[in-house]
């Protein structure tokens, strides 16, 4: 009954098998391995982007920070939501790798709204040399609160950015979960919608540790390569990154894993809706669920061995009926039996 994070689950067996297969003989390093050629071809085909520049790094923070650094000058500002991963969870890595570009936080929620974005953009680049210049827009799909931008919402935001000559970055740590939820193609959710660069996540969806950075305009290639090397993120034994991503892409494994994770979350939601005194912050859309339940029920679930994170509120307090919000995340590996066990416990506890 482990719902703490999709970072915490095991890697997909096919990914691990690919690593073992790659672990033979001698292969050129630093991305010159033949497996990387397959990865580039697969991603270009998957995104219907034959000219795309494709690179691999080991973490999502690296992918976001280096991609944004390639799109951003030090004197610019990056527009993002107040709860974006680049704002809350990357220890100022974007600011560090861009050489000092700041973040401008847009709105109060997890999704950037057109009105709030327009207001934030218009508030910048009006003080000449004294203020930050407008840099990229960065949006997160799936957001840190488990919601999803529709294709129309993405197009609207990118149109606003383009009207101000701003590039657009998409943080796709849970890219696959969004694709499965929307039922669209990767191209539809990225370059066809006006996105310039994508951090295409693998780690949360069953890889051991690999993320792809994709630029749809190859003019960014050389700068990214230099930044990756200078930042200490060009793997010598690169084939172990390539092997993971290759297996992840083959046979749409990435989509199948995300589909399973989303389905498990939907099963969890359906069960929790039958539990009294449980409410949801919003209707779950992918593999993350934010649900509130009485403090006493949380305590009973934790005592029974459930693992998840309290998000808003505290287990400490005198009122056992006080509502406390928690985050539940499903990955590809959690079984229906574990979910049903958790739901049965939630139904039986006070």
C-alpha positions in Angstrom: 0.0 0.0 0.0 2.7 2.4 -1.1 1.4 5.7 -2.5 4.2 8.0 -1.5 5.6 8.7 -4.9 6.1 7.3 -8.4 9.8 7.9 -7.7 9.7 5.2 -5.2 8.6 2.2 -7.2 10.8 -0.3 -9.0 12.1 0.0 -12.5 10.3 -1.8 -15.3 11.7 -5.3 -15.9 12.3 -4.6 -19.6 14.3 -1.5 -18.7 16.4 -3.6 -16.3 16.9 -6.3 -18.9 18.0 -3.7 -21.4 20.6 -2.5 -19.0 21.9 -6.0 -18.6 22.0 -6.5 -22.3 24.0 -3.2 -22.7 26.5 -4.3 -20.1 28.7 -6.3 -22.5 31.8 -5.5 -24.4 33.2 -2.1 -25.3 31.2 0.8 -26.6 32.1 4.4 -27.3 31.1 6.8 -24.6 29.6 10.3 -24.2 26.6 9.6 -26.4 28.4 8.1 -29.3 27.0 4.6 -28.5 24.8 3.0 -31.3 21.9 2.6 -28.9 21.6 6.4 -28.8 21.1 6.5 -32.5 18.1 4.2 -32.0 16.8 6.5 -29.2 17.1 9.6 -31.4 15.3 7.9 -34.2 12.5 6.6 -32.0 11.9 9.9 -30.3 11.8 11.7 -33.6 9.3 9.2 -34.9 7.3 9.3 -31.7 7.0 13.1 -31.8 6.7 13.3 -35.6 9.7 15.6 -35.5 12.4 14.4 -37.8 14.7 17.4 -37.2 14.4 17.4 -33.4 17.6 17.5 -31.3 17.5 14.7 -28.7 19.7 14.4 -25.6 19.6 12.3 -22.4 20.4 13.2 -18.8 20.0 11.4 -15.6 17.5 13.5 -13.6 14.5 15.7 -14.1 16.1 18.7 -12.4 19.0 18.4 -14.9 16.6 18.2 -17.8 14.6 21.2 -16.8 17.6 23.4 -15.7 19.7 22.8 -18.8 16.8 23.1 -21.2 15.8 26.4 -19.6 19.4 27.6 -19.5 19.6 27.0 -23.3 16.5 29.1 -23.8 17.2 31.8 -21.3 19.8 34.6 -21.0 21.0 35.5 -17.5 19.2 38.9 -17.5 15.8 37.4 -18.3 13.0 35.9 -16.2 11.2 32.5 -16.6 7.5 32.6 -16.2 6.0 29.6 -14.3 3.3 28.6 -11.8 3.8 29.2 -8.1 4.0 25.5 -7.4 6.1 24.5 -10.5 8.8 21.9 -9.8 11.4 24.4 -11.0 10.2 26.8 -8.3 9.5 24.5 -5.3 11.7 21.5 -5.7 14.9 22.2 -7.7 17.0 24.1 -5.1 17.4 27.1 -7.5 19.0 24.9 -10.2 17.3 26.9 -13.0 18.7 30.1 -11.6 22.1 28.5 -11.2 22.4 27.0 -14.7 21.0 30.1 -16.4 23.6 32.2 -14.7 21.2 34.1 -12.6 17.9 34.4 -14.5 15.0 34.8 -12.1 11.6 33.1 -11.9 8.4 35.1 -12.2 5.6 33.3 -10.5 2.3 33.4 -12.3 -1.1 33.2 -10.5 -1.9 31.2 -7.4 -2.7 27.8 -8.7 -0.9 24.9 -10.3 -2.0 25.9 -13.8 -1.0 29.1 -15.5 -4.0 31.0 -16.7 -4.0 33.2 -19.8 -5.1 36.3 -17.8 -2.5 35.8 -15.1 0.2 35.1 -17.7 -0.6 38.2 -19.7 -0.5 40.3 -16.6 2.8 38.9 -15.5 4.4 39.4 -18.9 3.1 42.9 -19.2 4.6 43.7 -15.8 8.1 42.9 -17.1 10.4 44.4 -19.7 9.1 47.9 -19.0 12.0 49.3 -16.9 14.6 49.2 -19.6 18.0 48.2 -18.4 17.0 48.2 -14.8 14.6 45.3 -14.9 14.5 41.6 -16.0 13.8 41.0 -19.7 11.1 38.5 -20.7 12.4 34.9 -21.0 10.6 31.6 -21.5 7.3 30.3 -20.3 7.6 27.0 -18.5 4.5 24.9 -17.9 4.2 21.5 -16.2 2.3 18.6 -17.6 1.0 16.8 -15.4 1.0 19.7 -12.9 2.3 19.3 -9.3 -1.3 19.0 -8.2 -2.2 16.3 -10.6 -4.2 18.4 -13.1 -3.7 18.4 -16.8 -3.7 21.2 -19.4 -6.0 20.6 -22.3 -4.5 21.0 -25.8 -6.5 24.2 -26.2 -5.1 25.6 -22.9 -1.6 24.9 -24.0 -2.2 26.5 -27.4 -3.7 29.6 -25.7 -0.7 30.0 -23.4 1.9 29.4 -26.1 0.1 31.9 -28.4 0.5 34.5 -25.6 4.1 33.7 -25.2 4.8 33.8 -29.0 3.1 37.2 -29.2 5.8 38.4 -26.9 8.6 36.6 -28.6 9.0 34.1 -25.8 10.0 30.5 -26.1 8.0 27.8 -24.3 9.4 24.9 -22.2 7.3 21.9 -21.0 8.3 20.1 -17.9 7.1 16.6 -18.7 8.2 14.6 -15.7 4.8 12.9 -16.0 4.5 13.5 -19.7 3.3 9.9 -20.4 0.5 10.1 -17.9 -0.8 13.3 -19.5 -0.6 11.7 -23.0 -2.6 8.7 -21.8 -5.2 10.9 -20.0 -5.7 13.2 -23.0 -5.5 10.4 -25.6 -3.5 12.6 -27.9 -0.2 12.3 -29.7 3.1 13.6 -28.4 3.3 16.0 -31.3 -0.2 17.4 -30.5 0.8 18.2 -27.0 4.2 19.8 -27.9 5.4 21.4 -31.1 2.0 21.4 -32.8 0.7 23.3 -29.8 3.6 25.8 -29.8 6.1 24.2 -27.4 9.8 24.6 -28.2 11.5 22.3 -25.7 10.4 19.3 -23.6 11.8 17.5 -20.6 10.4 14.0 -21.5 10.3 12.0 -18.3 11.3 8.4 -17.8 12.3 8.0 -14.2 8.8 8.4 -12.6 7.3 6.0 -15.1 9.5 3.0 -14.7 13.1 3.9 -15.7 16.0 3.5 -13.4 17.1 7.1 -14.0 16.9 8.8 -17.4 15.2 11.9 -18.9 15.2 13.1 -22.5 15.6 16.7 -23.5 14.0 17.5 -26.8 14.4 20.7 -28.8 12.2 20.9 -31.9 14.5 23.5 -33.5 18.0 21.9 -33.8 19.5 25.4 -33.6 19.8 24.8 -29.9 21.8 21.6 -30.2 25.4 22.9 -29.8 24.6 25.2 -26.9 22.8 22.5 -25.1 25.7 20.1 -25.6 28.1 22.6 -24.2 25.9 23.4 -21.2 25.5 19.7 -20.5 29.2 19.1 -20.5 30.1 22.3 -18.6 27.4 21.4 -16.0 28.9 18.0 -15.4 26.0 16.0 -16.8 27.5 14.4 -19.9 27.7 10.7 -19.0 30.9 8.9 -19.9 29.2 5.5 -20.0 26.2 7.0 -21.8 25.0 3.6 -23.1 23.3 3.0 -19.8 21.1 6.0 -20.3 20.5 5.1 -23.9 19.6 1.5 -23.0 16.9 2.6 -20.5 15.3 5.1 -22.9 15.5 2.6 -25.8 13.6 0.0 -23.9 11.2 2.6 -22.5 10.2 3.7 -26.0 10.1 0.3 -27.7 6.6 -1.1 -28.2 5.2 2.0 -26.5 6.2 0.6 -23.1 6.2 4.2 -21.8 2.5 4.6 -22.7 1.6 1.2 -21.3 3.2 1.9 -18.0 1.5 5.3 -17.7 -1.8 3.8 -18.7 -1.5 1.3 -15.9 -0.5 4.0 -13.4 -3.5 6.1 -14.4 -5.9 3.2 -14.2 -4.7 2.3 -10.7 -5.2 5.9 -9.6 -8.7 5.8 -11.1 -9.4 2.6 -9.1 -8.2 4.2 -6.0 -10.4 7.2 -6.6 -13.5 5.1 -7.3 -12.9 3.2 -4.0 -12.3 6.3 -1.9 -15.5 7.9 -3.2 -17.4 5.1 -1.4 -15.7 6.0 1.9 -17.6 8.4 4.1 -16.0 11.7 5.0 -13.5 11.6 2.1 -13.4 14.5 -0.3 -11.2 15.5 -3.2 -9.4 18.8 -3.9 -10.4 18.3 -7.5 -11.4 15.5 -9.8 -8.2 13.4 -10.3 -7.0 13.4 -13.9 -3.9 11.3 -14.0 -1.9 9.3 -11.4 -1.9 11.7 -8.5 -4.8 12.0 -6.1 -5.3 14.7 -3.4 -7.9 13.6 -0.9 -9.0 14.8 2.5 -10.2 12.5 5.2 -10.5 12.7 9.0 -7.3 12.8 11.1 -8.3 9.6 12.9 -8.7 7.7 9.6 -5.2 8.8 8.5 -3.8 7.6 11.8 -5.5 4.2 11.4 -4.3 3.8 7.8 -0.7 4.6 8.8 -0.8 2.2 11.7 -2.0 -0.5 9.2 1.0 0.0 7.1 -0.1 2.5 4.4 2.6 4.8 3.1 1.7 8.2 1.6 2.4 11.9 2.3 0.3 14.3 4.3 -0.1 17.4 2.1 -2.1 19.9 4.1 -2.8 19.7 7.8 -1.3 17.6 10.6 -1.8 14.3 12.3 -1.2 16.1 15.5 -4.3 17.7 17.1 -7.2 17.1 19.5 -10.0 16.8 16.9 -10.0 13.3 15.4 -12.6 14.5 12.8 -10.5 17.4 11.5 -10.0 17.0 7.8 -6.4 16.5 6.7 -5.4 16.4 3.0 -2.9 13.8 1.6 -1.3 13.1 -1.7 -1.5 9.6 -3.2 0.5 8.7 -6.2 0.2 5.5 -8.2 3.0 4.1 -10.4 3.0 1.2 -12.9 3.9 -1.4 -10.3 1.2 -0.9 -7.6 -1.3 -3.8 -7.8 -5.1 -3.7 -7.8 -4.9 -6.0 -4.7 -2.9 -3.3 -2.8 -5.4 -0.7 -3.8 -8.3 -2.8 -2.8 -6.7 -3.6 0.5 -6.2 0.1 1.2 -9.8 0.9 0.3 -11.1 -1.8 2.5 -9.0 -0.4 5.4 -10.3 3.1 4.7 -13.8 1.8 4.8 -13.4 -0.1 8.0 -11.5 2.6 10.0 -13.2 5.3 12.0 
